Amino acid sequence: MWTWRQSGKLMVMTERRILLVRHAKADRPAGVGDVDRPLTPRGHADAGAIGAWLAHRDYRPDLVICSPSKRTRQTWHGVALGMADAAGDNPPSPEVDYRAEVYDGDAADLIDLIQGVDDAVNTVMIIGHNPSISLASELFDPDNGADLRTSGVAAHAYGGPWDECGPGQAPLLETHTARG
């Protein structure tokens, strides 16, 4: 736990988490634009496996910031189902915010999105694409940042207000590449 003062009030909080998720394996059907590429059957299975892994580590997002592409939306759906199945319960659903910056932005844009998160949120998940998702991990922890493959997760710790979160301030806790 850590404390800080905000607007004259003493705030007490547990350590925050940043979960960076690269979308699961996507298909490349002829005539389908990049934003509309769906997951493969393996990708659907891997998305559920991501959710199970997150649930077993008690990494439950309060907020999901997701690219609006079809493959990232399908990844989130599979992750949510995998978390619920692994936990054997019906956990509260996080707020999900679909943002174009996650699809077409860079790592700095992802950090900007995190800096805009409300301080009531303890765990934020971003589901996106490479290279930006891996580069964000490397910016948060320059010595240990993750180069994520499809269905990869990088869990980072952070200990402060979201608007102050930036490069070098969120050490990598662990990574995982789900294979359902």
N, C-alpha and C positions, 0 to 999 in steps of 0.2 A: 504494500500500500504506500501511497505517497500523498502529500498534501500541497496545496498552493492557495493563495488568496485571489479571489476574483470578485470584483466590485465590493470589496470590504468584507466578504464572507470567506470563511475558511472552508475550502473544499477538500474532501477526503475521497480518494479513489483507488481502486485496484489497478494494477498494471493493464494497459490497453494492448490490443492485438490488431495487427494488420495482416490480413490473409490475401495474398496475391495468387490468383488462380488463372492459369492458362487454359483456355477452352479445351474440351476433349476432341478426339480425332474427328475431323470433318471430311466429308465427301467433296468431290469436284465434278458434279454432273455437267455434261455439255449443255451450253446455253443458259446456265444459271449464273447470275452475277455473284460477285464475292460476298456481298452482304447477305445473300439468301442461301448460302451453302449450308446444308443440313449436316448433322452428325451422322457418322456411320453406325452400324449396329455395335461395333466395338466401342465407339465414342459414347453411346448411350450407357453401356455397361460400365465404362470407366467413370462417367459422371456419377453414377450411383456409388461406385467405390470411393470416389473423392468424399462424398457425403458421409459414408461409413467411417472413413479414416478421421474426418473432422469430428464426428460425434464421439468417437472413442477417445479423443484427446480433449474433449469438452471445448472445442473451438466452435462456438455458435455465434454467428454474426448477428448483430443488432441492426446493421444496415448493409445491404448489398448494392454496390454500384457496378452496373453491368453494361457492357457494350450492347447496342441494340441489334447486332447481327443475329441471324437465326441460330447459328452454332453456339453462341454464348448464351442466348436465352434458353436453348435446349440444355446446355450444360448446367445452368442454374436450376432448371426444373429437375434434372437428374440428381444434382447435389442435394436439393431440398428433400426429395424422396428418400435418398440414401441416408441422410441424417435422421429422418423420422423413423425409418425401418431399423436402423442400428440402435437407436435409443429406445425403441419399443414404446414410444409415447407420441403425443401430438404436441411438440414444442411450439411456443408462440412463433408466428411467422415474422421474419424481419421485414422492415420496409425495403422495397426494391426500387432503385432509381436507375432507369435506362438512360445513359448519357452518350451522346455522339463523340465526346472527347475520348472515351475509352476505345472507340472504334478507330478513329482517325487521328488521334493525338499521339504525343510522345510521352516519355517517362515524366518529364516536368509537368505535363498536363495532369497526369495521374496524381502526382504529389499535390498539385493545386486543388484537385477534387478532395483529397484527404484533408487538406487544410481548411476546407469549407464545411467539414462534418461538425455537427452539433456535439458539444461536450457531454451530452447525456448518453451518447453512444460509446460503449467500451470496446466493441469489436466491429471493425469494418472489413468487408470483403470486396475486392475488385476482381471481376471476371472479365478478362480481356485477351489480348493478342500479343504475340511477339512481333517486333523486338521490344515494344514499350513495357510489357509486364515484367520481363526479365531485367531490363535496364532500370526499372523502378526499384527492384530488389537490390540491384547493385548500388544504386544511389543511396538507399537507406542504410546499407552495410557494405561499404566499399571493399572491405577485406574478405567478406564471406558471401556476398550476394549470389543469388541463384540464377543459373541459366536454365530456365524451365523448358521441358519438353511438353508436348500435348498432355493434358490431364495432370500437369504439375502444379504443386502448391508450395508456396514459400510463406512460412509463418514468422512474422516479425513482432518484436516487443517494442512498446513505446511508453514513455512515462511522463506525459505532459499534456497540455491543452492541444487540441488538434490544430489550431491555427499556427502553432509553433513547430509542427512536425516538418522535418526537412531532411536533406541529405546528411548522412552520417549519424542520424539520431535514432535509428530503429534497428537494433541488432537482430540478425537472423537467429531464430530459435531452432528451426528444423525445416527440412524440405521432404516432399514425398511425391512420387509419381505413381498415380493410381493406374492399376490395370485390372479391370473387372473381369 
